[in-house]
Amino acid sequence: PQNPSPATNSLQAARVLSRRRRQASFSLAVGLSCQVLACFARQFSASLATSKMALSQKEMDIQMLLAAGCHLGTKNCNYQMERYVHKRRQDGIYVINLEKTWEKLQMAARIIVAVENPQDVVVLSARPYGQRAVFKFAQYIGAKSLAGRHTPGTFTNQIQKQFEEPRLLILTDPRTDHQPIKESAYMNIPT
């Protein structure tokens, strides 16, 4: 067999390094978003106890989202995501509107806090890049985490050993996690 040229090796090494950087930045962004959401939930539950309005550190939190790169999207934009896009950069990458992201994070924090027992919340990710974020997020709020492959029937088949009956289901990617979404719809579990 022929030995690959040094140029081919360096190109492959550059591709692997680029892929690892993308994975690390995605993991960091998802992890930071999960930390921010867990922080919102803690602040909001603390404010309910003291009857003050929470979530007042908007500018600082948006700067944290900017630093993590949460405003950067991809080169593809789905029609369902168009209302959350701020603009498109020269290189074709869509920039996400952080104002709307902030509103959705606040709404999600309020929904999570509304569940009395945090063990009734299930955080799930089948994607390899979201699994670390799922573990951290579940640790921060005290929820159950299901990372990796979803076993069909986890929410619907009561005979199964891993049967769960959560009050709230949080997912990282609806396209990859379509099976848990379908099961949660059968069982009327909010997602």
MARVEX-272302 format. One line per 5 residues: number of its first residue (from 1); their letters; for each residue x, y, z of C-alpha. Coordinates in nm, 4 decimals. Layout:
<recs>
NUM) a) X/Y/Z ~ ... .
</recs>
This chain:
<recs>
1) pqnps) 0.0000/0.0000/0.0000 ~ 0.1031/0.3565/-0.0606 ~ 0.2039/0.5803/0.2227 ~ -0.0020/0.8970/0.2454 ~ 0.1830/1.2155/0.1737 .
6) patns) 0.2706/1.4544/0.4574 ~ 0.0222/1.7053/0.3131 ~ -0.2582/1.4487/0.3425 ~ -0.1607/1.3712/0.7024 ~ -0.1550/1.7380/0.7951 .
11) lqaar) -0.4931/1.7937/0.6269 ~ -0.6443/1.5036/0.8182 ~ -0.4914/1.6295/1.1422 ~ -0.6336/1.9765/1.0760 ~ -0.9798/1.8272/1.0140 .
16) vlsrr) -0.9655/1.6251/1.3356 ~ -0.8491/1.9298/1.5321 ~ -1.1238/2.1429/1.3790 ~ -1.3854/1.8790/1.4649 ~ -1.2579/1.8578/1.8243 .
21) rrqas) -1.2693/2.2359/1.8599 ~ -1.6288/2.2436/1.7313 ~ -1.7257/1.9665/1.9718 ~ -1.5584/2.1432/2.2633 ~ -1.7187/2.4783/2.1815 .
26) fslav) -2.0630/2.3147/2.1412 ~ -2.0202/2.1316/2.4707 ~ -1.9092/2.4544/2.6399 ~ -2.2023/2.6505/2.4968 ~ -2.4579/2.3856/2.5945 .
31) glscq) -2.2949/2.3463/2.9349 ~ -2.2988/2.7207/2.9972 ~ -2.6591/2.7455/2.8805 ~ -2.7480/2.4674/3.1236 ~ -2.5610/2.6440/3.4038 .
36) vlacf) -2.7421/2.9694/3.3265 ~ -3.0784/2.7901/3.3184 ~ -3.0063/2.6117/3.6469 ~ -2.8987/2.9445/3.7976 ~ -3.2259/3.1012/3.6762 .
41) arqfs) -3.4224/2.8202/3.8355 ~ -3.2385/2.8630/4.1682 ~ -3.2815/3.2434/4.1605 ~ -3.6473/3.2168/4.0716 ~ -3.7222/2.9618/4.3447 .
46) aslat) -3.5313/3.1767/4.5965 ~ -3.7308/3.4809/4.4883 ~ -4.0559/3.2927/4.5358 ~ -3.9524/3.2235/4.8931 ~ -3.8692/3.5907/4.9581 .
51) skmal) -4.1484/3.7210/4.7290 ~ -3.9108/3.9420/4.5251 ~ -3.8906/3.9486/4.1470 ~ -3.5945/3.7434/4.0276 ~ -3.3755/3.7367/3.7209 .
56) sqkem) -3.2624/4.0985/3.7296 ~ -2.9029/4.0456/3.6151 ~ -3.0003/4.0525/3.2506 ~ -2.7028/4.2423/3.1053 ~ -2.4423/4.0324/3.2853 .
61) diqml) -2.6136/3.7075/3.1891 ~ -2.6433/3.8091/2.8240 ~ -2.2729/3.8930/2.8252 ~ -2.2048/3.5425/2.9598 ~ -2.4137/3.3971/2.6757 .
66) laagc) -2.2155/3.6079/2.4270 ~ -1.8845/3.4935/2.5751 ~ -1.9913/3.1294/2.5415 ~ -2.0869/3.1806/2.1777 ~ -2.4535/3.0934/2.2286 .
71) hlgtk) -2.5502/3.3579/1.9730 ~ -2.3813/3.1730/1.6848 ~ -2.5964/2.9368/1.4845 ~ -2.5205/2.7345/1.1741 ~ -2.5310/2.7944/0.8009 .
76) ncnyq) -2.8682/2.6205/0.7781 ~ -3.1849/2.7856/0.9048 ~ -3.5110/2.5998/0.9461 ~ -3.8363/2.7881/0.8839 ~ -3.9303/2.7275/1.2485 .
81) meryv) -3.6136/2.9040/1.3651 ~ -3.6517/3.2149/1.1468 ~ -3.8265/3.4126/1.4205 ~ -3.5282/3.3590/1.6554 ~ -3.2631/3.4702/1.4047 .
86) hkrrq) -3.1263/3.8230/1.4370 ~ -2.9304/3.8375/1.1125 ~ -2.6988/3.6451/0.8815 ~ -2.3255/3.7162/0.8790 ~ -2.1122/3.7577/0.5650 .
91) dgiyv) -1.9770/3.4030/0.6001 ~ -2.3315/3.2602/0.6003 ~ -2.3648/3.1850/0.9716 ~ -2.6927/3.2888/1.1311 ~ -2.6774/3.5007/1.4480 .
96) inlek) -2.9395/3.4133/1.7091 ~ -3.1354/3.6873/1.8857 ~ -3.0257/3.6689/2.2507 ~ -3.3230/3.8769/2.3677 ~ -3.5610/3.6004/2.2608 .
101) twekl) -3.3209/3.3364/2.3942 ~ -3.3286/3.5173/2.7305 ~ -3.7097/3.5160/2.7338 ~ -3.7222/3.1428/2.6543 ~ -3.4642/3.0675/2.9263 .
106) qmaar) -3.6750/3.2594/3.1783 ~ -3.9862/3.0687/3.0743 ~ -3.8010/2.7357/3.1007 ~ -3.6713/2.8285/3.4474 ~ -4.0245/2.9070/3.5634 .
111) iivav) -4.1507/2.5738/3.4303 ~ -3.8713/2.3806/3.6021 ~ -3.9334/2.5576/3.9333 ~ -4.3053/2.4775/3.9118 ~ -4.2257/2.1067/3.9593 .
116) enpqd) -4.2243/2.0453/4.3351 ~ -3.9900/1.7454/4.3399 ~ -3.6789/1.7872/4.1219 ~ -3.6503/1.4078/4.0945 ~ -3.9666/1.4180/3.8806 .
121) vvvls) -3.7742/1.6049/3.6074 ~ -3.5939/1.3912/3.3470 ~ -3.3170/1.5476/3.1366 ~ -3.2372/1.3442/2.8260 ~ -2.9863/1.3560/2.5408 .
126) arpyg) -2.9050/1.0936/2.2819 ~ -2.6451/1.3141/2.1143 ~ -2.2878/1.2566/2.2301 ~ -2.2167/1.6309/2.2515 ~ -2.5114/1.6961/2.4818 .
131) qravf) -2.4492/1.4173/2.7305 ~ -2.2007/1.6060/2.9465 ~ -2.4340/1.9047/2.9593 ~ -2.7235/1.6787/3.0578 ~ -2.5240/1.5284/3.3449 .
136) kfaqy) -2.4196/1.8722/3.4725 ~ -2.7649/2.0244/3.4358 ~ -2.9281/1.7325/3.6173 ~ -2.6684/1.7639/3.8929 ~ -2.7366/2.1383/3.9337 .
141) igaks) -3.1134/2.1057/3.9657 ~ -3.1273/1.7604/4.1268 ~ -3.3054/1.5886/3.8375 ~ -3.2625/1.2469/3.6784 ~ -3.0408/1.2313/3.3719 .
146) lagrh) -3.0739/0.9823/3.0881 ~ -2.7785/1.0215/2.8549 ~ -2.7087/0.7944/2.5625 ~ -2.9478/0.5742/2.3746 ~ -3.3115/0.5996/2.4796 .
151) tpgtf) -3.4719/0.2625/2.5398 ~ -3.8128/0.2595/2.3709 ~ -4.0900/0.2150/2.6243 ~ -3.9126/0.3951/2.9078 ~ -4.2127/0.6240/2.9576 .
156) tnqiq) -4.4917/0.3954/2.8284 ~ -4.4124/0.0330/2.9226 ~ -4.4751/-0.0169/3.2942 ~ -4.3361/-0.3700/3.2872 ~ -3.9885/-0.2440/3.1982 .
161) kqfee) -3.7211/-0.2243/3.4644 ~ -3.6202/0.1298/3.3596 ~ -3.9796/0.2620/3.3580 ~ -3.9961/0.6340/3.4428 ~ -4.2982/0.8525/3.5010 .
166) prlli) -4.1626/1.2090/3.5013 ~ -4.3637/1.5275/3.5435 ~ -4.1359/1.7175/3.3032 ~ -3.9049/1.6075/3.0214 ~ -3.6149/1.8254/2.9032 .
171) ltdpr) -3.4361/1.7364/2.5774 ~ -3.1317/1.8722/2.3950 ~ -3.2264/1.7932/2.0352 ~ -3.5846/1.7209/1.9241 ~ -3.4737/1.5671/1.5966 .
176) tdhqp) -3.2460/1.3086/1.7576 ~ -3.4734/1.2528/2.0578 ~ -3.7930/1.1976/1.8588 ~ -3.8756/0.8678/2.0331 ~ -3.8961/1.0182/2.3854 .
181) ikesa) -4.1055/1.3040/2.2456 ~ -4.3490/1.0542/2.0929 ~ -4.3711/0.8590/2.4197 ~ -4.4180/1.1735/2.6269 ~ -4.7041/1.2741/2.3964 .
186) ymnip) -4.8722/0.9374/2.4611 ~ -4.8366/0.9830/2.8376 ~ -4.9185/1.3599/2.8460 ~ -4.5782/1.4546/2.9856 ~ -4.4836/1.8194/2.9212 .
191) t) -4.1654/1.8467/2.7116 .
</recs>
